[in-house]
Amino acid sequence: VWEKFDYRKLMLKTYKTIFRLDYPISFQLIDELGKLAESLHTESINKKFDKAKTDVNLQKRTLTSHIVLGQEQFRIHLSLQELDALIEHGGSEGYLVRKLPQHPACDLADTLLRQLEKRNAPKYNRFGVRLWTIIQRKEFAFEKLRDFFVGRLSPVAKSLNKSFSSIEEVGVVLEAKAEDGKKSRVIVGPYTKEENNKYFSLPHDIPEGLIVDLDMWYEKLELPGLTVSKTLADFVSDFINIIEELEHSLAEEMK
């Protein structure tokens, strides 16, 4: 007997993604920024992006690469204590969550990570991934969602209504921790295109829906051979399952 499979899980998209790796401060990087910048510049040129620019800020001891690829923009940033990447996907297409480990930003970050491990013990303070997605369905019209959340938070809403005429926005924040130490924070609420600049720097063609800001991370890691792409792959199934369950549960509650 074939189990029914929800193909929507394969189609879940992210419109903005951040991954960040924190490590103990490494002063050795001060002397290595030039070499690291050259490695990142060479790798980005080989990728044949639409635009690629790598800069070194000697005063702040940082390295930053800005990339443009179609409707995407992403940035790789390295400091004495942190390696992070910000990926934004413009328009309405987004980027498939299941394909995040294959995103070119991961390859660029791993180019730097390999160089870092040659100079430092593979001990990390934190590795985390955060993404923003917008779920569109008829139940998730902006006003309907806002009224639903306000109704569930009526004691708070009533206190505000005593001083203000109306509630314009509402959201819910939850934090959780798994037995393996993985931590998570999710922020959900109604979204309308007028709020685009609140969440994104690129324009999107999505009129309204449920916005989900989901952050997951590990702390105090010691992982020789760590790669961004491989570790990100470990997060993908959790992202998909949590958001799919959230969408289903919320839609059922709103019926």
N, C-alpha and C positions, 0 to 999 in steps of 0.2 A: 504494500500500500504506500503510495507516494504521499508524503506530508506536504500540505499546502504551503507554498513559499511566497512570501511577500516581496515582490520585485521592487517595491518602492524603497526597500532598504538599500538596494544597489544604486538608486538614483538620488539619494540624499546629497544635497549640495551645500557647500560652505561659500560664503561671500567675503569672509575675512578670516584669516588664520594667523596665529602667532605661535611659534615655538621658541622656548628659551631654555638655555642651559647655564646655570650658575656654578662657579667653581671658586676654590680659595684663591685669593689674589696672587697673581703671578707677575712679579716685577721683571722676570726674564723677557716678557713680551715687549717691554720697552725697546729692547735692542732688536727684536724680531719683526716689528711692524712692517718694515720695508719688504722683507722676504714674504711675509704673509700677504701683503697687498699685491705683490707681483704674482703669487700663486693664484689668488682670487681673480685678479685681472686677466691672467692668461686663460683660466678656466672659463670665465664669462665670455671672453672673445671666441673661444672654441665652440661655445654653445650657439653662437650666431643669433643672439637676441636682437630685437629691434633697436634697443638702446642699452648700453651698459657703461656705467661710470663708477670708478673706484677711487675713493678719497681717503687720505690719512690725515688725521688731526693730531699733530705732534703735541700741542698744548694739552689736549684732553687725553692723549694716549689711546686713541680709538681709530678703528678702521671701518669704513662703511662703503657698501656697494649698492648702487641703485640700478634696478633692471626694469625694462619695459618689454613685455611680450604680448602683442595683440591688445586685448582689453585688460590685461593683468599688469599690475605693478608690484614689485616686491623689493625688499631691502634686507641685506645681510649686514649685521652690525657686530663688531668684536671690540671688547674692552678688556681691561686687566682682570675683570671678574665675571664677565658675561659674554655669551655668544647667543644672539637671537636673530630671528627672521620674522618679518611681517609681510604677509602676502594678501593682496586685495584683488578681487575679481569683479570687474565692472559689468555694466549691462544687466541682463536678467539671466545669463547663462550660469554664472557661478562655477564652482569646480567640484567634481565628484569627491566626496569624502573618502571613498574607498581607494582613490587614486593619489591621495596626498603623499604616501611614501615614495611615489615615483615623481613627485614634482621637482623641477630643476633646482628650486631653492634648497632642497635637501642635499643635492649633489654638491652645491657650492658650500653649504655649511659643513658638510663632511670633509671637503677639501681642507678647510681650516681646522676641523677637529682632529684630523690625522696629524697635522703639524703640532697642535697643542699637546697631544699625547706623547710626542717625542720629547717634550720639554717638561712635562709635569706628570705626577702620579695620577692615575685615572680615578680621582676622587672628586665627586661633584656634590654641591650643596642642594641642587634642585634641578629637575628636568620636567618641564611642563608643556602642555599644548592647550591652546585656547582657540575656539572657533565660534563664529556667529553664523547662524542660518536663519532663514525666514520660511516658515511653513505656510503655504497658501491652500486654503480650502474654504468652502462657503461658511462653515461654522466659525471661522476665524476672521470675520469682518472686524474692523477696528473698534467700532462702537459696541458691538456685541461682546467682544473680548473685554473691553474696558469695563462695561457694566457688570460682567460676570466676576471679574477680579475685585471690583469695588464692593460688590455684594458679599463676597467671601471675607472681605476685610471691613465689614460695616462698622465695627467699633472704632477703628482708626478713621474711617471716612466720616463718621458722625462728628468726631472731634475736630476735624478739619473744616467741615461744613459750617461750624459755628463761627468761624472767622473768615472763610472764603466762600465765594458764590458757587464754585464748581471745581470738580477734580478733573484735571486735564490729562494726566498720565498716571499709570499704576504699573507696578511690577512686583515680582516675588523672587526672593533670594533664598536658596537652600544650600547648605554645605554638608558634605558627607565624607566618611572615611571607610575604606575597605580593610579587610583583615590583613592583606598583604602590604598595607601602608599607603596605598594609593589614595590621594585626596581629591575631592571634586567640589566645585562650586557651580551652580546653575542659576542663571537669572532669566526669567521669562516674563513676557508681557506683550501687549498689543503693539503693532507697528503700522505706521502709515508713511507714505513716501515723503511727506513733509518733514519727517524726522531723519531723513537720510544722512544729513551732515552730523547728526548726533552720534552716529555709529560708524560712518564710513567717510573716506575722503574721495572716493570715486562715485559717480552717479549710478543709480540702479533703476531699472524699469519695473519695479515691483510695487503695485499700488497699496497693498495692505496685507496683513497676515500676523502670525505669531512669531515674534523674534525670540530666538534662544541663544543665549550667551553661555557656552559651556566650557569650563576650565578644568583640566585634570593634571595632576602632577605627582611626582615622587620626590622625597627629600632624602638627603644623606645617602648617596649612591656611591658604590665602588665597583665600576664596570669596565675592565680592560677591553679595548676594542669596541667601545660604544660608538654607534653610528646614529645619526638623526633619523635616517630613513628606516632603519630596522626598529628603533625604539618607537617611532611614530606609528609603525604598523601595529604594534601592540596596543595602541590606544584606539585604533580605528573601529574595531568591533564594539568597544564600549561606547564610543560616540554614537554609532549607528543604533545600537540597541536602546540606549537611554533616550535618545530623541524620538525614536519610533514609539517606544512605550509611553513617553510623555504626550506625544501627539494623540495616540489612541485613547489614553485615559482622559485627557482633557476634553476631547470631542465627545466621549461618552457622558461625561459630567455635564456638558452643556446642552445635551438633548432635552 
